[in-house]
Amino acid sequence: MSGRVMTQEESIEYLLGRSQRHGDVFPIRREFIRSRTEGLYGEPTTGPGPLSKLLRAPHAFELLLLVHSVTTGGDFGVTERSQLWARAAGLYLPADRNASVVVSRQWQHLEKLGLIERRQHGRFKRIVKRRECGLVGEVSVPYTAPTGARGDVYFRVPFAYWREGWHQKLGMPGKAVLLAAMSRRRETFTLPQDTRGAGALGLGRHTMTRGIDDLLSHKLLVKADTDEMIDARTMRGYAWVHTYQLAQPFNINLSKSESARLETEQLGLLAAGADAGTKAGQPG
């Protein structure tokens, strides 16, 4: 008699439950989106991070996020059955040995990018996460907890990504732009859709456009403002620039300087309101 098999949702919740993270969020370094490289003349510049190489590997992408959500210390590794990983990533649902073959291909892809390392752990494989920059030369970098210092900037991803079903509702362009938007760590921000601007965020122009449309349609991204700016590269010399805001549950990343700016702005508004109230109460 065949018994019940865990669903994808149950498999994901099991993994999230064993993470024991405070606040149900996990960190990812900004270098996963865009990494520091050397320009043509040795000058420091930014280029696409490992995320750009996962746009056509959605299951590997999901597995990587799950690994990051679960691993919190020690060797930053996790050991689970292949069947559990396959179900959680939506790769393979039946409870048989074929899952190990299917999921192994995804681990191999991530390992080649320097994002994980596989180690034998009894009868199973232990998945150890490596630093988000991926390969440096031909070597992966050991993972350490991000500090938030300059050059080690990170942003937080909420478990609501899975619990509210966004892993199924969004396509890969939408997921990529969502991470890029969270990595900005500002209340309002731009998401340039020209080749040069999108490249600065580690994404292609078409990916950026499709991703923005996906997020707007799901109301995870909101247009905050539109300005006409000078852009000598266009035929008119001007271009429309949209400013966006992230909606809940993804509007949780603000830098310290951005938080301080918003606090100062709020205090200024309160002071102005109190001033106006005092003047209004004065006799004529």
C-alpha positions in Angstrom: 0.0 0.0 0.0 1.5 3.4 -1.0 1.5 6.1 1.6 1.3 9.9 1.4 4.0 11.9 -0.3 4.9 15.4 0.9 3.8 18.2 -1.4 6.0 20.9 -2.7 4.6 23.3 -0.1 5.1 20.9 2.8 8.7 20.2 1.6 9.5 23.9 1.5 7.9 24.6 4.9 9.9 21.7 6.4 13.1 23.3 5.2 12.1 26.8 6.3 11.1 25.4 9.7 14.5 23.8 10.3 16.4 27.0 9.6 15.4 28.6 12.9 16.1 32.1 11.5 14.9 35.1 13.5 12.3 37.2 11.7 11.8 34.7 8.9 14.3 36.4 6.6 17.7 35.4 5.2 20.6 37.5 3.8 22.1 37.5 0.3 25.1 39.6 -0.7 24.6 42.2 -3.4 27.5 40.6 -5.3 25.1 37.8 -6.3 23.3 40.4 -8.5 26.3 42.5 -9.7 30.0 41.8 -8.9 33.1 44.0 -8.9 35.4 43.4 -11.9 38.2 45.1 -13.6 37.6 47.3 -16.6 39.5 47.4 -19.9 42.3 49.4 -18.4 42.2 47.8 -14.9 39.8 50.3 -13.4 37.2 49.0 -10.9 33.8 48.5 -12.4 30.7 46.3 -11.9 29.4 43.4 -14.1 26.8 40.7 -14.0 27.0 38.5 -10.9 26.1 34.7 -10.8 22.4 35.5 -10.9 22.6 36.3 -14.6 23.8 32.7 -15.3 20.8 31.3 -13.5 18.1 33.0 -15.6 17.7 29.9 -17.7 18.0 27.5 -14.7 15.0 28.3 -12.5 15.2 25.1 -10.5 18.8 25.6 -9.7 17.9 29.2 -8.6 15.2 27.9 -6.3 17.5 25.3 -4.8 20.1 27.9 -4.1 17.6 30.2 -2.3 16.5 27.3 -0.2 20.0 26.4 0.7 20.7 30.1 1.7 17.5 30.1 3.8 18.4 27.0 5.7 22.1 27.2 6.4 23.0 29.5 9.3 26.3 28.5 10.8 29.0 25.9 11.2 30.2 24.8 7.8 27.1 26.5 6.3 25.9 23.2 5.0 22.7 21.1 5.0 22.1 17.4 4.5 18.7 16.2 3.2 17.4 13.5 0.9 17.4 14.2 -2.8 13.6 13.5 -2.9 13.0 16.4 -0.4 15.1 18.9 -2.5 13.4 17.8 -5.7 9.9 18.3 -4.3 10.8 21.6 -2.7 12.2 23.0 -6.0 9.2 21.6 -8.0 11.6 19.4 -9.9 10.3 15.9 -9.2 7.4 14.8 -7.0 7.2 11.0 -6.9 9.0 9.3 -4.0 11.5 7.2 -5.9 15.2 7.1 -6.7 14.9 9.1 -10.0 14.8 12.3 -7.9 18.6 11.9 -7.1 19.4 12.0 -10.8 17.2 15.0 -11.5 18.4 17.1 -8.6 22.0 16.2 -9.1 22.1 18.0 -12.4 20.9 21.2 -10.7 23.6 20.8 -7.9 26.2 20.3 -10.6 25.2 23.5 -12.3 25.5 25.5 -9.1 28.8 23.8 -8.2 30.3 24.8 -11.6 29.3 28.4 -10.8 31.1 28.2 -7.5 27.9 28.8 -5.5 27.8 25.5 -3.6 30.0 22.5 -2.8 28.9 18.9 -2.5 30.4 16.7 0.2 29.6 13.0 1.0 27.8 12.7 4.3 26.9 9.1 5.0 24.5 7.9 2.3 23.5 11.5 1.3 25.2 14.6 -0.1 25.8 17.5 2.2 25.3 20.8 0.3 27.6 23.6 1.6 27.0 27.1 0.4 29.9 29.2 -1.0 30.1 32.9 -1.2 27.6 34.6 -3.5 30.2 36.1 -5.9 30.7 32.6 -7.3 34.1 31.7 -8.9 37.0 34.0 -8.5 39.3 32.9 -11.3 38.6 29.2 -11.1 38.1 28.9 -7.4 35.0 29.3 -5.2 35.2 31.4 -2.1 34.3 30.0 1.3 31.1 31.4 2.8 31.2 33.8 5.8 28.2 35.6 7.3 27.9 39.1 5.7 28.8 42.0 7.9 27.1 44.9 6.0 30.3 46.8 5.8 31.3 48.7 2.7 32.2 46.0 0.1 30.1 43.4 1.9 26.6 44.8 1.4 23.7 42.4 1.7 19.9 42.5 1.6 17.3 40.3 3.2 14.8 38.0 1.5 11.6 37.1 3.4 10.2 33.6 3.7 7.0 35.1 2.4 8.7 34.6 -1.0 7.6 30.9 -0.6 4.8 31.2 1.9 2.8 33.6 -0.3 3.6 31.6 -3.5 5.8 34.1 -5.3 8.2 31.3 -6.3 5.3 30.0 -8.5 3.6 33.3 -9.5 6.8 35.1 -10.8 8.8 34.2 -13.9 12.6 34.3 -13.8 12.9 37.9 -15.1 10.5 38.9 -12.3 12.5 37.1 -9.7 15.8 38.6 -10.9 14.4 42.1 -10.9 12.9 41.6 -7.5 16.3 40.7 -6.1 17.9 43.6 -7.9 15.3 46.0 -6.5 15.7 44.7 -2.9 19.5 45.1 -3.3 19.1 48.8 -3.9 18.2 49.2 -0.2 16.3 52.5 -0.8 12.6 53.5 -0.4 12.5 54.7 -4.0 14.8 53.8 -6.7 15.2 53.6 -10.5 15.4 50.4 -12.6 17.1 51.5 -15.9 15.9 49.6 -18.9 18.6 50.7 -21.4 21.4 48.2 -22.1 24.0 50.2 -20.1 21.8 50.8 -17.1 20.4 47.3 -16.9 24.0 46.0 -17.2 25.1 48.0 -14.2 22.5 46.0 -12.2 23.9 42.8 -13.6 20.9 42.1 -15.9 20.1 42.4 -19.6 17.8 45.0 -21.0 15.1 42.6 -22.1 15.3 40.8 -18.7 14.9 44.1 -16.9 11.8 45.1 -19.0 10.1 41.8 -18.7 10.8 41.6 -15.0 9.5 45.1 -14.3 6.3 44.3 -16.1 5.9 41.0 -14.2 6.3 42.8 -10.8 4.0 45.7 -11.8 1.3 43.3 -12.9 1.5 41.5 -9.5 1.6 44.9 -7.6 4.9 44.0 -6.0 6.4 47.1 -7.7 4.7 50.5 -7.7 5.6 53.5 -9.8 6.4 56.3 -7.4 7.2 59.1 -9.8 8.2 59.9 -13.4 10.7 62.6 -14.3 12.1 63.9 -17.6 15.9 63.8 -17.4 18.7 64.9 -19.7 20.0 61.9 -21.7 22.3 62.9 -24.6 22.3 59.3 -25.8 18.7 59.6 -27.0 17.5 61.4 -30.1 15.5 64.0 -28.1 18.3 64.6 -25.6 15.8 63.8 -22.9 14.3 60.5 -21.5 11.5 59.6 -19.1 12.9 58.0 -15.9 10.5 56.1 -13.6 11.0 55.8 -9.9 9.7 52.7 -8.2 8.9 51.4 -4.7 8.6 47.8 -3.6 5.4 46.7 -1.9 5.0 44.3 1.0 6.4 41.8 1.8 9.6 42.8 0.0 10.0 46.5 1.1 12.2 45.5 4.1 15.6 46.6 3.0 16.8 50.1 3.8 20.4 51.2 4.3 21.3 53.0 7.5 21.8 56.3 5.5 18.3 55.8 3.9 16.7 55.2 7.2 18.3 58.3 8.7 17.2 60.4 5.7 13.6 59.2 6.0 13.7 59.9 9.8 15.0 63.4 9.2 12.4 64.0 6.5 9.6 62.8 8.8 10.8 65.0 11.7 10.9 68.0 9.3 7.3 67.3 8.3 6.2 67.0 11.9 7.9 70.2 12.8 6.4 72.0 9.9 3.0 70.7 10.9 3.4 71.8 14.5 4.5 75.2 13.3 1.5 75.6 11.1 -0.8 74.6 13.9 0.8 77.1 16.3 0.3 80.0 13.8 -3.2 78.9 13.1 -4.0 79.1 16.8 -2.6 82.7 17.2 -5.2 85.6 17.5 -5.5 87.8 14.4 
